[in-house]
Amino acid sequence: STTTTSRNGTQSTTTTKSTKASLMLGGTCAYKRTLNGLIFDVVSTAADGSAIYKARGVDEYIYHDPDCDGAGNVTAARWVFDNSKPSSTATKDLDGDGKCNYHARIDSSLAGTSRPP
């Protein structure tokens, strides 16, 4: 964004550039190879403070889910790669499907972080 301020006939311009990092997906299995090259940007923050990423131009997401089916018998919290939009207010089962159904995951208790491990 650019801000221009005028004081006593003097003009000052300040430019601020967003520093949010993006992620590029690569190394998927042959079955999901069409997803390689997707670029994900931070679009929101989950209730636990973790970043929620969305792919540019398609509905694909990366997010941290402490309990993917919401049942409470958690074997591991995880970063999830999914085509279901996650809630930014839910504390478990962020996609609300009652299942652990997604493209891929990496088990991680690193909640409240800005990016997957």
Short mmCIF file of the C-alpha atoms (twelve columns), coordinates in Angstrom:
data_MODEL
# 
_entry.id   MODEL 
# 
loop_
_atom_site.group_PDB 
_atom_site.id 
_atom_site.type_symbol 
_atom_site.label_atom_id 
_atom_site.label_alt_id 
_atom_site.label_comp_id 
_atom_site.label_asym_id 
_atom_site.label_seq_id 
_atom_site.Cartn_x 
_atom_site.Cartn_y 
_atom_site.Cartn_z 
_atom_site.pdbx_PDB_model_num 
ATOM 1   C CA . SER A 1   0.000   0.000   0.000   1 
ATOM 2   C CA . THR A 2   1.126   3.569   -0.619  1 
ATOM 3   C CA . THR A 3   0.404   6.571   1.578   1 
ATOM 4   C CA . THR A 4   1.021   10.154  0.472   1 
ATOM 5   C CA . THR A 5   1.086   12.964  3.022   1 
ATOM 6   C CA . SER A 6   1.409   16.692  2.255   1 
ATOM 7   C CA . ARG A 7   2.867   19.037  4.903   1 
ATOM 8   C CA . ASN A 8   3.560   22.677  4.190   1 
ATOM 9   C CA . GLY A 9   3.879   21.991  0.475   1 
ATOM 10  C CA . THR A 10  6.236   19.025  1.005   1 
ATOM 11  C CA . GLN A 11  5.087   15.631  -0.155  1 
ATOM 12  C CA . SER A 12  6.117   12.395  1.544   1 
ATOM 13  C CA . THR A 13  5.347   8.936   0.167   1 
ATOM 14  C CA . THR A 14  5.564   5.725   2.164   1 
ATOM 15  C CA . THR A 15  5.246   2.326   0.506   1 
ATOM 16  C CA . THR A 16  4.571   -0.781  2.564   1 
ATOM 17  C CA . LYS A 17  4.902   -4.231  1.060   1 
ATOM 18  C CA . SER A 18  3.348   -7.341  2.604   1 
ATOM 19  C CA . THR A 19  5.947   -9.811  3.895   1 
ATOM 20  C CA . LYS A 20  3.666   -12.847 4.270   1 
ATOM 21  C CA . ALA A 21  5.434   -15.918 2.955   1 
ATOM 22  C CA . SER A 22  3.991   -18.215 0.327   1 
ATOM 23  C CA . LEU A 23  4.461   -21.959 -0.039  1 
ATOM 24  C CA . MET A 24  4.824   -23.917 -3.290  1 
ATOM 25  C CA . LEU A 25  3.681   -27.530 -3.344  1 
ATOM 26  C CA . GLY A 26  5.926   -30.130 -4.902  1 
ATOM 27  C CA . GLY A 27  6.743   -33.821 -4.642  1 
ATOM 28  C CA . THR A 28  3.218   -35.222 -4.598  1 
ATOM 29  C CA . CYS A 29  2.514   -38.816 -5.562  1 
ATOM 30  C CA . ALA A 30  1.669   -39.613 -9.187  1 
ATOM 31  C CA . TYR A 31  -2.076  -39.742 -8.392  1 
ATOM 32  C CA . LYS A 32  -2.021  -36.123 -7.122  1 
ATOM 33  C CA . ARG A 33  0.631   -34.794 -9.553  1 
ATOM 34  C CA . THR A 34  -1.731  -32.115 -10.926 1 
ATOM 35  C CA . LEU A 35  -1.379  -30.365 -7.555  1 
ATOM 36  C CA . ASN A 36  2.389   -29.897 -7.956  1 
ATOM 37  C CA . GLY A 37  3.323   -26.269 -8.462  1 
ATOM 38  C CA . LEU A 38  0.350   -24.797 -6.575  1 
ATOM 39  C CA . ILE A 39  1.281   -21.661 -4.658  1 
ATOM 40  C CA . PHE A 40  -0.330  -21.161 -1.258  1 
ATOM 41  C CA . ASP A 41  -0.740  -17.817 0.509   1 
ATOM 42  C CA . VAL A 42  -1.770  -17.120 4.106   1 
ATOM 43  C CA . VAL A 43  -5.445  -16.094 4.040   1 
ATOM 44  C CA . SER A 44  -6.442  -16.424 7.690   1 
ATOM 45  C CA . THR A 45  -5.446  -17.644 11.137  1 
ATOM 46  C CA . ALA A 46  -6.950  -20.653 12.909  1 
ATOM 47  C CA . ALA A 47  -8.261  -20.527 16.488  1 
ATOM 48  C CA . ASP A 48  -4.945  -21.989 17.730  1 
ATOM 49  C CA . GLY A 49  -2.995  -19.188 16.040  1 
ATOM 50  C CA . SER A 50  -1.714  -21.305 13.146  1 
ATOM 51  C CA . ALA A 51  -1.731  -19.936 9.621   1 
ATOM 52  C CA . ILE A 52  -4.364  -21.058 7.130   1 
ATOM 53  C CA . TYR A 53  -3.075  -21.196 3.559   1 
ATOM 54  C CA . LYS A 54  -5.138  -21.210 0.354   1 
ATOM 55  C CA . ALA A 55  -3.863  -22.072 -3.105  1 
ATOM 56  C CA . ARG A 56  -4.068  -19.368 -5.733  1 
ATOM 57  C CA . GLY A 57  -6.991  -19.909 -8.097  1 
ATOM 58  C CA . VAL A 58  -8.269  -23.218 -6.683  1 
ATOM 59  C CA . ASP A 59  -9.918  -24.440 -3.491  1 
ATOM 60  C CA . GLU A 60  -6.994  -26.249 -1.863  1 
ATOM 61  C CA . TYR A 61  -5.852  -25.481 1.692   1 
ATOM 62  C CA . ILE A 62  -3.034  -26.192 4.142   1 
ATOM 63  C CA . TYR A 63  -3.819  -25.810 7.850   1 
ATOM 64  C CA . HIS A 64  -3.063  -27.217 11.323  1 
ATOM 65  C CA . ASP A 65  -5.834  -29.390 12.808  1 
ATOM 66  C CA . PRO A 66  -5.424  -30.560 16.433  1 
ATOM 67  C CA . ASP A 67  -8.196  -33.204 16.099  1 
ATOM 68  C CA . CYS A 68  -9.153  -33.916 12.473  1 
ATOM 69  C CA . ASP A 69  -12.386 -35.821 13.158  1 
ATOM 70  C CA . GLY A 70  -13.387 -33.993 16.345  1 
ATOM 71  C CA . ALA A 71  -13.874 -37.269 18.251  1 
ATOM 72  C CA . GLY A 72  -11.362 -36.417 20.974  1 
ATOM 73  C CA . ASN A 73  -9.248  -39.572 20.709  1 
ATOM 74  C CA . VAL A 74  -6.360  -37.788 19.060  1 
ATOM 75  C CA . THR A 75  -3.386  -39.876 18.019  1 
ATOM 76  C CA . ALA A 76  -1.601  -36.830 16.627  1 
ATOM 77  C CA . ALA A 77  -2.289  -33.236 15.725  1 
ATOM 78  C CA . ARG A 78  -1.351  -32.574 12.118  1 
ATOM 79  C CA . TRP A 79  -0.840  -30.117 9.300   1 
ATOM 80  C CA . VAL A 80  -3.408  -31.038 6.662   1 
ATOM 81  C CA . PHE A 81  -3.501  -30.550 2.888   1 
ATOM 82  C CA . ASP A 82  -7.198  -30.558 1.941   1 
ATOM 83  C CA . ASN A 83  -9.737  -29.302 -0.594  1 
ATOM 84  C CA . SER A 84  -12.254 -28.422 2.157   1 
ATOM 85  C CA . LYS A 85  -12.181 -24.859 3.484   1 
ATOM 86  C CA . PRO A 86  -11.195 -24.848 7.171   1 
ATOM 87  C CA . SER A 87  -12.896 -22.795 9.869   1 
ATOM 88  C CA . SER A 88  -10.877 -20.027 11.472  1 
ATOM 89  C CA . THR A 89  -12.912 -20.333 14.699  1 
ATOM 90  C CA . ALA A 90  -13.251 -24.109 15.243  1 
ATOM 91  C CA . THR A 91  -10.801 -25.651 17.728  1 
ATOM 92  C CA . LYS A 92  -10.966 -29.166 16.202  1 
ATOM 93  C CA . ASP A 93  -12.145 -30.813 12.971  1 
ATOM 94  C CA . LEU A 94  -11.537 -27.530 11.150  1 
ATOM 95  C CA . ASP A 95  -13.197 -28.713 7.920   1 
ATOM 96  C CA . GLY A 96  -16.288 -29.884 9.851   1 
ATOM 97  C CA . ASP A 97  -16.623 -33.243 8.072   1 
ATOM 98  C CA . GLY A 98  -16.368 -35.439 11.195  1 
ATOM 99  C CA . LYS A 99  -13.640 -37.479 9.465   1 
ATOM 100 C CA . CYS A 100 -9.906  -37.425 8.913   1 
ATOM 101 C CA . ASN A 101 -10.323 -37.142 5.152   1 
ATOM 102 C CA . TYR A 102 -7.744  -35.072 3.239   1 
ATOM 103 C CA . HIS A 103 -5.106  -35.308 0.481   1 
ATOM 104 C CA . ALA A 104 -2.140  -35.609 2.815   1 
ATOM 105 C CA . ARG A 105 -0.886  -34.761 6.302   1 
ATOM 106 C CA . ILE A 106 2.196   -34.408 8.406   1 
ATOM 107 C CA . ASP A 107 1.810   -35.156 12.108  1 
ATOM 108 C CA . SER A 108 2.908   -32.175 14.152  1 
ATOM 109 C CA . SER A 109 2.038   -30.697 17.508  1 
ATOM 110 C CA . LEU A 110 3.403   -27.324 16.337  1 
ATOM 111 C CA . ALA A 111 0.205   -25.355 16.848  1 
ATOM 112 C CA . GLY A 112 0.232   -21.580 16.657  1 
ATOM 113 C CA . THR A 113 2.952   -21.510 14.019  1 
ATOM 114 C CA . SER A 114 2.960   -19.709 10.732  1 
ATOM 115 C CA . ARG A 115 4.000   -22.646 8.562   1 
ATOM 116 C CA . PRO A 116 4.115   -26.430 8.442   1 
ATOM 117 C CA . PRO A 117 7.332   -28.146 9.514   1 
# 
